[in-house]
Amino acid sequence: MNLASCRILRCQRGFALAAAIFVMVVFGALGAYMMGMLGTQLETAPLQLLGARAYQSARAGLEWGVYQALNNPVAACGAAEDSPVATAFSLTEGSLSGFDLRVECSYRRFEEGGECFNVYSLSVQSERGGYGERGYASRTLRGQVGGGAGACP
């Protein structure tokens, strides 16, 4: 070995160590990022389930409101047009327990061909927990249904 090649080898000594440290830092940062993503996925899965349960409880409240509007309209939607009546209750059975529902109903009367029809407007809000709390879920559904055809007063 001559003197020139010896100097080049000494100057490059330790380069592999720097490259190895760089690769370890990059893989460490990548691993930390992936762990953060995994944690986010683990947190969002139960919240998605809670949101689906909130939707189903609001849908149950809407079906209850439609039944009440068609079978007991004065109690469910009031005696005067465009004056909403609200009913609040909590679900206590099955996977929907713990959801608080607020069902609001109003109606308008329409005349067509000498017969009167009522169109009931329903709004249902389903909530669980308090806003800003962990595990809070809320869904609102709206619907309309017609019924009550008969002679106009």
MIDRENLO-632916 format. One record per residue (C-alpha): residue in three letters; x, y, z; residue number from 1. Coordinates in pm, 1 decimal. Layout:
N
   aa      east     north        up    i
  ALA         X         Y         Z  NUM
...
***
This chain:
153
   aa      east     north        up    i
  MET       0.0       0.0       0.0    1
  ASN     132.6     337.6     -85.9    2
  LEU     109.9     655.4     117.7    3
  ALA    -165.2     816.0     -94.3    4
  SER    -407.7     527.6     -61.6    5
  CYS    -351.5     510.2     313.0    6
  ARG    -448.8     875.9     353.9    7
  ILE    -772.3     822.0     157.9    8
  LEU    -872.2     526.0     374.2    9
  ARG    -809.6     720.9     695.3   10
  CYS   -1018.3    1013.9     572.2   11
  GLN   -1313.2     786.8     498.0   12
  ARG   -1298.8     600.8     823.5   13
  GLY   -1631.0     631.1    1019.1   14
  PHE   -1855.8     700.8     718.1   15
  ALA   -2041.6     371.8     765.1   16
  LEU   -2117.6     467.8    1126.1   17
  ALA   -2275.1     799.5    1018.6   18
  ALA   -2484.6     625.2     752.7   19
  ALA   -2601.8     362.4    1002.9   20
  ILE   -2705.9     631.5    1254.1   21
  PHE   -2894.6     818.8     980.8   22
  VAL   -3083.2     503.2     876.6   23
  MET   -3169.8     424.0    1240.9   24
  VAL   -3306.0     776.6    1296.1   25
  VAL   -3518.5     758.0     979.5   26
  PHE   -3660.1     416.0    1072.2   27
  GLY   -3724.3     533.6    1428.6   28
  ALA   -3918.9     836.1    1305.0   29
  LEU   -4114.7     615.8    1064.0   30
  GLY   -4198.2     373.0    1343.9   31
  ALA   -4314.5     654.9    1572.4   32
  TYR   -4538.5     791.6    1295.5   33
  MET   -4691.4     447.6    1233.2   34
  MET   -4759.5     400.3    1605.7   35
  GLY   -4938.9     734.8    1609.7   36
  MET   -5152.6     628.5    1314.1   37
  LEU   -5234.0     300.3    1484.6   38
  GLY   -5341.2     484.7    1797.4   39
  THR   -5567.6     712.0    1593.4   40
  GLN   -5730.3     414.3    1423.9   41
  LEU   -5784.4     243.6    1758.0   42
  GLU   -5957.9     555.6    1891.2   43
  THR   -6179.1     621.3    1587.0   44
  ALA   -6326.0     270.9    1556.2   45
  PRO   -6533.1     293.5    1878.8   46
  LEU   -6641.4     646.9    1786.3   47
  GLN   -6766.9     525.4    1448.5   48
  LEU   -6968.5     257.9    1625.6   49
  LEU   -7109.0     515.5    1866.4   50
  GLY   -7206.1     737.5    1572.6   51
  ALA   -7387.0     447.5    1404.6   52
  ARG   -7573.4     376.2    1728.9   53
  ALA   -7670.2     745.6    1753.3   54
  TYR   -7806.9     730.6    1398.1   55
  GLN   -8006.8     415.8    1472.7   56
  SER   -8151.6     565.0    1791.0   57
  ALA   -8252.7     880.2    1598.7   58
  ARG   -8412.7     659.1    1335.9   59
  ALA   -8604.4     472.4    1606.5   60
  GLY   -8722.6     808.0    1742.2   61
  LEU   -8833.9     915.0    1395.2   62
  GLU   -9033.4     594.2    1350.0   63
  TRP   -9191.0     645.1    1692.2   64
  GLY   -9279.0    1004.0    1596.6   65
  VAL   -9436.9     897.0    1266.1   66
  TYR   -9647.6     637.2    1447.6   67
  GLN   -9759.7     893.1    1706.6   68
  ALA   -9836.9    1156.8    1440.8   69
  LEU  -10052.5     918.6    1239.0   70
  ASN  -10229.9     749.5    1532.3   71
  ASN  -10250.3    1023.5    1796.6   72
  PRO  -10185.8    1352.7    1612.8   73
  VAL  -10321.5    1596.0    1873.5   74
  ALA  -10104.1    1458.7    2153.9   75
  ALA   -9795.8    1417.6    1933.4   76
  CYS   -9813.0    1732.0    1720.2   77
  GLY  -10052.5    1967.4    1898.8   78
  ALA  -10391.2    2109.0    1809.7   79
  ALA  -10267.5    2420.6    1626.5   80
  GLU  -10083.4    2434.2    1295.7   81
  ASP   -9715.6    2537.4    1289.0   82
  SER   -9678.0    2512.8    1667.6   83
  PRO   -9419.3    2240.1    1732.7   84
  VAL   -9464.8    2000.6    2020.7   85
  ALA   -9153.7    1841.2    2167.5   86
  THR   -9135.6    1508.9    2348.0   87
  ALA   -8820.1    1399.5    2527.0   88
  PHE   -8734.9    1052.6    2650.5   89
  SER   -8438.7     821.1    2703.3   90
  LEU   -8378.5     480.6    2552.2   91
  THR   -8303.0     217.2    2814.0   92
  GLU   -8293.2    -116.4    2632.3   93
  GLY   -8029.8    -298.1    2430.0   94
  SER   -7742.4    -134.9    2249.4   95
  LEU   -7929.1     196.0    2222.8   96
  SER   -7953.7     247.8    2598.5   97
  GLY   -7814.4     575.6    2721.3   98
  PHE   -7931.9     784.4    2425.3   99
  ASP   -8158.6    1080.1    2498.4  100
  LEU   -8412.5    1160.8    2227.3  101
  ARG   -8598.6    1480.2    2156.0  102
  VAL   -8881.2    1438.0    1903.7  103
  GLU   -9036.6    1757.0    1770.8  104
  CYS   -9355.2    1747.5    1563.0  105
  SER   -9562.0    2011.6    1387.9  106
  TYR   -9817.1    1995.1    1109.1  107
  ARG   -9974.3    2195.1     831.1  108
  ARG  -10314.8    2135.0     679.3  109
  PHE  -10362.8    2137.5     302.3  110
  GLU  -10685.1    2125.3     104.2  111
  GLU  -10702.7    1947.2    -227.1  112
  GLY  -11017.4    1851.7    -414.1  113
  GLY  -11244.3    1921.1    -118.7  114
  GLU  -11044.5    1697.5     116.3  115
  CYS  -10798.8    1806.1     383.6  116
  PHE  -10460.6    1647.5     439.7  117
  ASN  -10220.7    1699.4     725.3  118
  VAL   -9847.9    1696.0     655.5  119
  TYR   -9652.9    1624.1     972.8  120
  SER   -9295.4    1750.5    1000.1  121
  LEU   -9076.5    1564.7    1245.5  122
  SER   -8729.8    1642.6    1377.1  123
  VAL   -8545.4    1400.5    1603.9  124
  GLN   -8222.6    1465.3    1790.5  125
  SER   -8041.8    1174.4    1953.7  126
  GLU   -7760.4    1247.0    2199.3  127
  ARG   -7537.1    1053.8    2431.2  128
  GLY   -7306.3    1226.8    2676.0  129
  GLY   -7225.1    1596.2    2686.4  130
  TYR   -7078.2    1805.5    2407.4  131
  GLY   -6700.5    1806.2    2431.3  132
  GLU   -6685.5    1493.6    2645.6  133
  ARG   -6513.6    1176.4    2536.8  134
  GLY   -6771.6     939.9    2389.4  135
  TYR   -7016.6    1214.4    2287.6  136
  ALA   -7240.1    1131.8    1992.6  137
  SER   -7529.1    1320.9    1837.1  138
  ARG   -7741.6    1274.5    1525.9  139
  THR   -8040.6    1467.2    1395.7  140
  LEU   -8294.6    1331.2    1148.0  141
  ARG   -8587.2    1508.4     985.2  142
  GLY   -8883.9    1366.3     799.9  143
  GLN   -9232.0    1438.7     677.5  144
  VAL   -9534.6    1218.0     652.7  145
  GLY   -9886.2    1286.7     527.1  146
  GLY  -10208.0    1158.4     669.1  147
  GLY  -10547.4    1241.3     800.5  148
  ALA  -10740.7    1273.4     474.1  149
  GLY  -11100.3    1369.2     524.7  150
  ALA  -11359.6    1636.0     474.9  151
  CYS  -11242.0    1989.1     550.1  152
  PRO  -11402.7    2161.5     849.0  153
***
